[in-house]
Amino acid sequence: MALLVAAAAHRILGGLPFHPGYAAVLLLGAILLLASALSFVSAGEPEPPAKMPDMPAGFGEFVKGGFRVVRDDRRFRQFLVVQWLSGLAAMALPFYVLQATSAGSDAAILLGAQTVGALVSNPFWGWWGDRLGKASLLGAVAAVGFVSPALTLAWLTLGDRWPDTTALPWFIAVFGLLGAAGNGAAIAYLGYLMEISPNDRRPAYSGYFNTLVAPVTVLPILGAALAEATSYAAVFSVSGAAALLQIIAVRRLRKLETGGGRPIIRWRRLVARSWLLSWCYYRCRGVPLKGRPSEEIWYFAFGANMHDSAFRERRGMRPLEWRAARVRGYRLRFNLDGRPKGRAAPANLCADPEAEVWGVLYRITRRDLVHLDSTEGVPGRRYRQLWVEAEDNDGIRLSAVTYIADGKDADGNPSLRYITLLRDGARGHGLPESWIRFLESVKEAQ
C-alpha cells in the first residue's frame, strides 16, 4: 500500500507544476489519514474494567499530578530530554527533500526509498525491542538517526568532487535510513512510554508526555529561519549535533534503568558470562556456587521483578515458566535505602511466622541465576540469596531461591514508580485480589 502511494505521488509530481503537485500529494495524505482514523474508530474498544482507578477530583488536580510525575519520576524526566533532542534532530526533515532535489534527485523515488526503509526495518526494530529492551532500542534508533545528517553533510562537503550520477543512490541511502529511523523511533518511544507508565495511568502519562514534547513540532520553522540566515549545512549540523546529544541522553537513561550504571555492576555482568569466573568470584566472596549451569531451579520474585519490564527487559531474563505463589513465614517490608534517599524504599523480606508473601515463581537455570545475581549486586553488601519453600495456586510446594537483606527497623515509603511495578506485576501474573489491595494500600513517597 505504501509503495502504491509512493508511485501515485511520483505520477502526481511528474504531471503537475511544483505548487499544485505538492498540494495534491498533501491532499492525498490527508484523505488516507482520514480513512485510517475512521477504520480505527470503527474497530471499537474493550469494555472498561469493573473497578476504575482513583481519578483526580478535577482538571486542576490532574495537571498538578503531571507536575508531580515530572518532579518524582527520573526516568520520565530523562525520557523527555531524549524526546526533545529527537525533535531537534528531526528539525532538518523538510530540508532533506530540498537538498536532494537541488542535487538532481527525484523526490518521488526518494519518498519510495523512505517507505521501503520503514517497511524493511519494522521486523528488525520489533525484534530488537523485545529481545534487548525498549531503552536499548532508543539508543539504536538515535545512532541510526545520526547517520542521515552526517551523510548529507558529507555530500555538501564533497559532492562537487563526485559525478552527478552518484546523487540519486546517495540520497536513496539517506532517505532509506530516515524511514528506518522514523519507524524505529515510533516503536521505541511508544513502547518505552508504555513501559514506564503505570497501567492505570497510561492515558494520563501519555497526555503529560505529549503536552510537554508538543513544542518540538515547531522546530522545523526555526530550521527554516536558520537555513534562510545561513545555509542548509547549518541546519544539518544542528541536526547531527542533536542526534549525538540524544545518544548521550539515552545512555544516561539506560544508567537509570540499571541503578545508576555502577561500575561494580557492569564488571559483575562481565564475570557472570563465564561459569568458571563466576565460580571463582563466589568462592572469593565466601559463597559456594552450587549445581550445574543448565540445572533448572525456581526463583521467587516479590518486588519489581514481578513486572516484565524489570525482569525480562531490564534484567534480560527469559524464564522457562512462571506461576503465582506464596511463601509463608515472611512479611513484605520496605525497609531498605533506595535512590533518591528518603524518597525510595525497595522491597525486602522479614521473618514473621504469622505472615505470608505473595509473588511470582520463575523457572530458570542456575546460569540464569548467576546473571540475575549480577544485576542485583549478589553476592554483595545488601541482598543475599535465601532458599524458601513456596506454594503455588494448586498447592504444589516447591523449593525456590529469593533475595533478602538486613533492613532498617522502620519502613520507608517506596517511590510511585517502584510500587506501581509491584502492583502491575501482581495484576499481570494473577496474584490474589487481597494481595493487590495490600499493595495498593502502601503509601508511596511524596
C-alpha positions in Angstrom: 0.0 0.0 0.0 2.7 2.4 1.0 4.6 1.7 -2.3 1.5 2.3 -4.3 1.1 5.7 -2.6 4.7 6.5 -3.4 4.0 5.6 -7.1 0.9 7.8 -7.1 3.0 10.7 -5.7 5.5 10.1 -8.4 2.9 10.5 -11.1 1.3 13.5 -9.5 4.6 15.3 -9.1 5.6 14.4 -12.7 2.3 15.7 -14.1 1.7 18.9 -12.2 3.6 22.0 -11.6 5.6 22.4 -8.3 2.9 24.0 -6.0 -0.2 22.2 -7.3 1.7 18.9 -7.3 2.8 19.1 -3.7 -0.7 20.3 -2.7 -2.2 17.3 -4.4 0.2 15.0 -2.5 -0.7 16.6 0.8 -4.4 16.2 -0.1 -3.8 12.5 -0.8 -2.1 12.1 2.5 -5.0 13.8 4.3 -7.5 11.5 2.7 -5.6 8.4 3.6 -5.2 9.7 7.2 -9.0 10.3 7.4 -9.6 6.7 6.1 -7.2 5.3 8.7 -8.8 7.3 11.5 -12.3 6.1 10.5 -11.1 2.5 10.3 -9.5 2.8 13.8 -12.7 4.3 15.3 -14.9 1.6 13.8 -12.8 -1.1 15.5 -14.3 -0.1 18.9 -12.6 -0.7 22.2 -12.7 -3.2 25.0 -15.1 -2.9 27.9 -13.8 -0.8 30.8 -12.7 -2.6 34.0 -15.4 -3.0 36.6 -13.1 -1.2 39.1 -11.8 2.1 37.8 -8.7 3.6 39.4 -9.0 6.6 41.6 -9.1 9.7 39.4 -8.2 13.3 40.3 -11.2 15.3 41.5 -10.8 17.9 38.8 -8.7 19.1 35.9 -6.6 21.2 38.2 -5.7 18.2 40.2 -4.9 16.3 37.1 -2.5 19.0 35.9 -0.8 19.1 39.4 -0.4 15.3 39.1 1.6 15.9 35.9 4.0 18.3 37.8 4.4 15.6 40.4 5.2 13.0 37.8 7.9 15.2 36.3 9.3 16.0 39.7 9.4 12.5 41.1 9.9 10.2 38.1 13.6 10.4 37.0 13.1 8.1 34.0 10.1 10.2 32.8 12.2 13.4 33.0 15.1 11.9 31.2 12.8 10.5 28.6 11.5 14.0 28.0 15.1 15.1 27.3 15.6 12.3 24.9 12.4 13.2 23.0 13.3 16.9 22.9 16.7 16.1 21.4 15.0 13.8 18.9 12.7 16.6 17.9 15.7 18.9 17.5 17.4 16.3 15.3 14.2 16.0 13.2 14.2 19.8 12.6 16.1 19.1 9.3 13.5 16.7 7.9 11.8 19.1 5.4 15.2 20.1 4.1 16.4 16.7 3.0 14.0 16.8 0.0 15.1 20.3 -0.9 18.7 19.4 -0.7 18.3 16.1 -2.6 16.2 17.7 -5.4 18.7 20.5 -5.7 21.3 17.8 -6.4 19.1 16.4 -9.2 17.3 13.6 -7.4 13.7 12.7 -8.0 11.5 13.4 -4.9 9.1 10.6 -5.5 11.9 8.0 -5.8 13.3 9.3 -2.5 10.0 9.1 -0.8 9.7 5.5 -2.0 13.1 4.7 -0.6 12.0 6.2 2.7 8.9 4.0 2.7 11.0 0.9 1.9 13.4 1.7 4.7 10.5 2.0 7.1 8.9 -1.3 5.9 12.1 -3.4 5.9 13.2 -2.2 9.3 10.0 -2.8 11.1 10.5 -6.5 11.9 14.1 -5.8 13.0 13.1 -3.0 15.4 10.3 -5.2 16.8 12.8 -8.0 17.4 15.3 -5.6 19.0 12.8 -4.1 21.4 11.5 -7.4 22.5 15.0 -9.1 22.8 17.1 -6.2 24.2 14.5 -3.8 25.7 13.0 -0.5 24.7 15.8 1.6 26.2 18.3 -0.3 24.1 16.1 0.3 21.1 16.1 4.0 21.8 19.8 4.0 21.7 19.9 2.1 18.4 17.4 4.5 16.8 19.4 7.5 18.0 22.5 6.1 16.4 20.8 5.5 13.1 19.3 9.0 13.3 22.8 10.5 13.3 23.8 8.8 10.1 21.4 10.7 7.8 22.6 14.3 8.7 26.2 13.0 8.6 25.8 11.7 5.1 24.1 14.8 3.9 26.9 17.0 5.4 29.4 14.7 3.6 27.6 15.4 0.3 27.6 19.1 0.9 31.3 19.0 1.6 32.4 16.5 -1.1 29.6 16.3 -3.6 31.2 18.7 -6.0 34.0 16.2 -6.5 31.8 13.3 -7.4 29.9 12.5 -10.7 26.3 13.7 -10.8 25.1 10.1 -11.1 26.1 9.5 -7.5 23.5 11.9 -6.1 20.5 9.6 -6.5 21.9 6.4 -4.9 23.5 8.6 -2.2 20.2 10.2 -1.2 18.3 6.9 -1.6 20.5 5.6 1.2 19.8 8.8 3.2 16.1 8.5 2.8 16.1 4.8 3.5 17.8 5.5 6.8 15.3 8.3 7.5 12.5 5.8 7.1 14.1 3.2 9.3 14.9 5.7 12.0 11.4 7.2 11.9 9.6 3.9 12.3 12.1 2.7 14.9 11.5 5.9 16.9 7.8 5.4 16.8 8.2 1.8 18.1 10.8 2.8 20.7 9.1 5.9 22.1 5.6 4.4 22.3 6.9 1.2 23.8 9.1 2.9 26.3 6.4 5.3 27.4 4.0 2.4 28.0 6.7 0.6 29.9 7.3 3.4 32.4 3.7 4.4 32.7 1.6 2.7 35.4 -1.1 0.5 33.9 -4.0 2.5 35.4 -2.4 5.9 34.4 -1.2 5.3 30.9 -3.7 7.8 29.4 -2.6 10.4 31.9 1.1 9.8 31.3 0.6 9.9 27.6 -1.2 13.3 28.0 1.5 14.7 30.1 4.3 13.5 27.8 2.6 14.6 24.6 1.9 18.0 26.1 5.5 18.5 27.2 7.0 17.5 23.9 4.5 19.2 21.7 6.7 22.4 21.2 9.2 20.3 19.2 6.7 20.3 16.3 7.6 24.0 15.6 11.3 23.4 15.4 11.3 23.0 11.6 10.2 26.6 11.5 13.3 27.5 13.4 15.2 25.4 11.0 13.8 27.4 8.1 14.9 30.6 9.8 18.3 29.1 10.3 18.6 28.0 6.7 17.5 31.4 5.5 20.0 33.2 7.7 22.9 30.8 7.0 22.7 27.6 4.9 21.3 24.1 4.7 24.6 22.9 6.1 23.9 24.7 9.4 20.6 23.0 9.7 22.1 19.6 9.1 24.9 20.4 11.5 22.5 21.2 14.3 20.5 18.1 13.5 23.6 15.9 13.7 24.7 17.5 17.0 21.3 17.0 18.5 21.4 13.3 17.4 24.8 12.9 19.2 23.4 14.5 22.3 20.4 12.2 22.1 22.7 9.2 22.1 24.3 10.6 25.3 20.9 11.2 26.8 19.8 7.6 26.1 23.0 6.3 27.7 22.0 8.3 30.8 18.5 6.9 30.6 19.9 3.4 30.5 22.1 4.1 33.5 18.9 5.0 35.4 17.4 1.7 34.2 20.3 -0.3 35.7 20.5 1.6 39.0 22.9 4.3 38.0 25.3 2.3 35.9 27.6 1.5 38.8 31.0 0.1 37.6 30.8 -2.8 40.0 27.5 -4.0 38.5 28.9 -3.7 34.9 32.0 -5.7 35.9 29.9 -8.3 37.6 27.9 -8.8 34.5 31.0 -9.5 32.5 32.1 -12.1 35.1 28.6 -13.6 35.0 29.1 -14.6 31.4 31.6 -17.2 32.4 30.6 -20.0 34.8 34.3 -20.6 35.7 34.9 -16.9 36.5 31.7 -16.8 38.5 32.6 -19.9 40.5 35.9 -18.2 41.4 34.2 -14.9 42.3 31.6 -16.6 44.5 34.4 -18.5 46.3 36.3 -15.3 46.9 33.1 -13.9 48.5 32.7 -17.0 50.7 29.6 -18.1 48.9 29.7 -21.5 47.1 28.3 -21.7 43.6 26.4 -25.0 43.5 25.0 -27.2 40.8 25.5 -27.2 37.1 24.9 -24.2 34.8 22.0 -26.0 33.0 20.3 -27.2 36.2 16.7 -25.8 36.5 15.6 -24.1 39.7 12.8 -21.8 40.8 13.2 -18.1 41.7 10.6 -16.3 43.8 10.1 -12.6 42.9 8.2 -10.4 45.3 9.4 -6.9 44.3 9.9 -5.2 41.0 10.9 -8.4 39.3 7.3 -9.4 39.3 6.9 -6.9 36.4 8.0 -8.0 32.9 9.7 -4.6 32.2 12.0 -5.2 35.1 12.6 -8.9 34.9 12.5 -9.6 31.2 13.6 -6.3 29.6 15.8 -4.5 32.1 17.5 -7.7 33.5 17.3 -9.7 30.3 15.8 -12.8 31.9 14.0 -15.4 29.9 12.1 -17.7 32.3 11.0 -21.1 31.1 7.8 -21.0 33.1 6.1 -18.8 35.8 3.5 -19.4 38.5 1.8 -17.2 41.1 2.9 -18.4 44.5 3.2 -17.5 48.2 5.9 -18.0 50.8 4.7 -18.5 54.4 6.7 -17.3 57.4 7.8 -13.9 56.0 6.4 -10.4 55.7 6.9 -7.9 53.0 8.7 -4.7 54.1 10.1 -1.6 52.6 13.0 -1.0 54.9 15.9 -0.6 52.6 17.5 2.6 51.4 16.8 3.5 47.8 17.6 6.4 45.4 16.9 9.2 45.9 17.5 8.7 49.6 14.4 9.4 51.6 12.1 9.1 48.6 12.6 5.4 47.8 12.5 2.1 49.7 12.9 -1.2 47.9 11.1 -4.3 48.9 12.5 -6.8 51.4 11.6 -9.9 53.4 11.4 -10.1 57.2 10.8 -13.3 59.1 7.3 -13.5 60.6 5.8 -16.9 61.4 2.2 -15.4 61.2 2.6 -13.7 57.8 2.9 -14.7 54.1 4.2 -13.0 51.0 2.8 -13.4 47.5 4.9 -13.2 44.4 5.8 -14.9 41.1 7.8 -18.1 40.7 10.0 -18.2 37.7 11.7 -21.4 36.4 15.2 -20.5 35.3 18.6 -22.2 35.1 21.5 -21.7 37.6 23.3 -19.9 34.8 20.4 -17.5 34.6 20.5 -17.1 38.4 24.2 -16.1 38.2 23.2 -13.4 35.7 20.3 -12.3 37.9 22.7 -12.1 40.9 25.0 -9.8 38.9 22.1 -7.4 38.2 21.1 -7.4 41.9 24.7 -7.0 43.3 24.7 -10.5 44.7 26.9 -11.6 46.4 27.5 -8.2 47.9 26.8 -5.9 50.9 23.0 -5.8 50.6 20.9 -8.6 49.1 21.9 -12.3 49.6 20.3 -15.5 48.5 17.6 -17.2 50.6 16.1 -20.6 49.9 12.5 -20.8 50.8 9.5 -23.2 50.4 6.9 -21.7 48.0 3.4 -22.9 47.4 1.7 -22.2 44.0 -2.0 -21.8 43.4 -2.5 -25.5 43.0 -1.0 -26.2 46.4 2.2 -27.6 45.0 5.2 -26.9 47.2 8.5 -26.0 45.5 11.9 -25.1 46.8 12.8 -21.6 45.5 15.6 -19.1 45.8 14.9 -15.4 46.6 16.7 -12.4 48.0 16.8 -10.9 51.4 18.8 -8.1 53.1 19.4 -6.7 56.5 17.0 -3.8 56.6 16.3 -0.9 58.9 14.0 -1.1 61.9 11.5 1.3 60.4 9.9 1.0 57.0 10.1 3.8 54.4 7.9 4.7 51.5 8.6 3.3 48.1 8.6 5.6 45.1 5.4 5.8 43.0 7.3 4.2 40.0 8.5 1.3 42.2 5.3 0.4 43.9 3.5 0.7 40.6 5.8 -2.0 39.2 4.7 -4.3 42.1 1.0 -3.5 41.7 1.0 -4.0 37.9 3.3 -7.1 38.2 0.9 -8.6 40.7 -2.1 -8.0 38.5 -0.4 -9.2 35.4 0.5 -12.5 37.0 -2.9 -13.2 38.6 -2.0 -12.7 42.3 -4.9 -12.7 44.7 -7.0 -9.6 44.9 -6.3 -9.4 48.7 -2.6 -9.1 47.9 -3.2 -6.4 45.3 -5.3 -4.4 47.7 -2.5 -4.7 50.2 0.0 -3.3 47.7 -2.5 -0.5 46.8 -2.6 0.4 50.5 1.1 1.0 50.6 1.8 4.7 50.7 4.3 6.0 48.2 6.9 8.6 48.9 5.9 12.2 48.2 
